[in-house]
Amino acid sequence: MFHADLNLNWLAIIAAGAVYFVLGAVWYSPAVFGKKWMELVGMTEEKAKEGGQAGPLVGMFLLNLIAALALAALLAWSDTTGLTESLIFSLFIAIGFVITTELTHVLFEKTETELFMINAGYHVVGIVLMGLVIGAWS
């Protein structure tokens, strides 16, 4: 049953959002997938630096916090606790929503499969890591 009186761990939510953010910095770094991602989306170093980096980074962090809050609420509403349950639940969320949504870009926009793998992989790993962080504190 839906109940609005959730007892959310705000520190866990902030930590989960931060983990997702740091994962993005590593995932899209030149040492991991950054160079290939830039090539696939037609991004240049100059274009990436236009308008500065602060706005997109702040926006990304806020979006990661929203994702962490939503995942924490779903975990709480479903009475999911602990690492194992949180891992399984988060993986189902990631596969059920991220993979299916990202695949529509491949199907209709003819997006490169490699780009799908980079972007969807980041979100799947990020959601699972957030679930583990939240689950560890539940």
VENGIDA-V612121 format. One record per run of one state. SS is the DSSP state (helix for helix, strand for strand, loop for the rest). FROM is the first residue (numbers start at 0). TO is the last residue. If there is no record, write none. Layout:
BEGIN
((SS | FROM | TO) (SS | FROM | TO))
END
This chain:
BEGIN
((loop | 0 | 8) (helix | 9 | 26) (loop | 27 | 32) (helix | 33 | 40) (loop | 41 | 43) (helix | 44 | 48) (loop | 49 | 52) (helix | 53 | 76) (loop | 77 | 80) (helix | 81 | 108) (loop | 109 | 111) (helix | 112 | 135) (loop | 136 | 137))
END
